[in-house]
Amino acid sequence: MIDVDNELRLACKTGKVILGSRRTIEEVKWGRAKLVIVASNCPKPVRDDIEYYAKLSGIPVYVHRKTSIDLGRVCGKPFQVAALAIRDPGDSRILEVGGGGSE
C-alpha cells in the first residue's frame, strides 16, 4: 500500500497537478486528467459532477480521507483544495491509487 500523501506531495513537486474544483471538472471533461482526487468534505454537487464526467471519460476518482484543508496542506498550499486532477504524475507513483475507492 502506498502512502497517498507522500506520493501526492511528490506529484505536486515533480509533475503536473491541477488544483480546484472548476479546473478539475474542465480537465476531466476534456479527458486530460489521469487521476482525480477529491477531499472527503468536497461538496456533493461538485463531487457528483466530477464522478459523472470521470465515468464518461474513464478517469479514476480517488476519495481521500482528509478534508479540503488537509488536502491543501499536503499540496503545499495555504488554501483549501476540494478536488485536484493529476495530469502528469512526475516521479510519484500516485496513479497506483486510481480506482482504489478511498483510503
C-alpha positions as CSV (number, residue, x, y, z in Angstrom):
1,M,0.0,0.0,0.0
2,I,1.4,3.3,-1.0
3,D,1.4,6.5,1.1
4,V,-1.0,8.7,-0.8
5,D,0.1,11.9,1.0
6,N,3.8,11.4,0.2
7,E,3.1,10.4,-3.4
8,L,0.8,13.4,-3.8
9,R,3.5,15.8,-2.4
10,L,6.0,14.3,-4.9
11,A,3.5,14.7,-7.8
12,C,2.9,18.3,-6.9
13,K,6.7,18.9,-6.9
14,T,7.7,16.9,-10.0
15,G,4.6,16.5,-12.1
16,K,1.6,18.5,-13.3
17,V,-1.3,18.8,-10.8
18,I,-4.4,20.9,-11.4
19,L,-5.9,22.3,-8.3
20,G,-9.5,23.4,-7.7
21,S,-13.0,22.0,-8.5
22,R,-13.8,24.0,-11.6
23,R,-10.4,23.4,-13.2
24,T,-10.6,19.7,-12.3
25,I,-14.0,19.3,-13.9
26,E,-12.7,21.0,-17.0
27,E,-9.7,18.6,-17.1
28,V,-12.0,15.7,-16.7
29,K,-14.4,16.9,-19.4
30,W,-11.5,17.2,-21.9
31,G,-10.1,13.8,-20.8
32,R,-6.7,15.3,-19.9
33,A,-6.6,14.0,-16.3
34,K,-5.1,10.6,-15.5
35,L,-6.5,10.6,-11.9
36,V,-8.8,12.8,-9.9
37,I,-8.5,13.1,-6.1
38,V,-11.4,14.7,-4.1
39,A,-11.4,15.6,-0.4
40,S,-13.7,13.8,2.0
41,N,-15.7,17.0,2.5
42,C,-16.0,18.0,-1.1
43,P,-19.5,19.5,-1.7
44,K,-21.8,16.8,-3.0
45,P,-22.9,18.6,-6.2
46,V,-19.2,19.1,-7.2
47,R,-18.3,15.5,-6.3
48,D,-21.3,14.3,-8.3
49,D,-20.2,16.3,-11.4
50,I,-16.6,15.1,-11.1
51,E,-17.7,11.5,-10.8
52,Y,-20.1,11.8,-13.7
53,Y,-17.7,13.3,-16.1
54,A,-14.9,11.0,-14.9
55,K,-17.0,7.9,-15.5
56,L,-17.7,9.2,-19.1
57,S,-14.0,9.8,-19.7
58,G,-12.8,6.6,-18.0
59,I,-10.8,8.5,-15.4
60,P,-10.4,7.0,-11.9
61,V,-11.6,9.1,-8.9
62,Y,-10.0,8.6,-5.5
63,V,-11.8,10.0,-2.5
64,H,-9.2,11.0,0.0
65,R,-10.0,10.5,3.7
66,K,-8.7,14.0,4.5
67,T,-10.6,17.3,4.4
68,S,-10.0,20.0,1.8
69,I,-7.9,22.0,4.3
70,D,-5.7,19.0,4.9
71,L,-5.5,18.2,1.2
72,G,-4.4,21.8,0.6
73,R,-1.6,21.4,3.1
74,V,-0.5,18.1,1.5
75,C,-0.2,20.0,-1.8
76,G,1.9,22.7,0.0
77,K,-0.8,25.4,-0.5
78,P,-2.2,27.8,2.1
79,F,-5.8,27.3,0.9
80,Q,-8.4,24.6,0.7
81,V,-8.3,22.1,-2.2
82,A,-11.6,20.2,-2.6
83,A,-10.5,18.5,-5.8
84,L,-7.5,18.1,-7.9
85,A,-6.5,16.4,-11.2
86,I,-3.3,14.7,-11.9
87,R,-2.2,15.3,-15.5
88,D,1.4,14.1,-15.1
89,P,2.5,12.1,-12.0
90,G,6.2,13.1,-12.4
91,D,8.4,10.9,-10.2
92,S,5.5,9.8,-8.0
93,R,3.5,6.6,-8.0
94,I,0.2,8.4,-7.3
95,L,-1.6,6.7,-10.3
96,E,-1.4,3.4,-8.4
97,V,-4.2,4.6,-6.1
98,G,-6.5,5.0,-9.2
99,G,-9.7,3.0,-8.8
100,G,-8.9,2.2,-5.2
101,G,-12.0,3.9,-3.9
102,S,-11.0,5.7,-0.7
103,E,-8.2,5.5,1.8
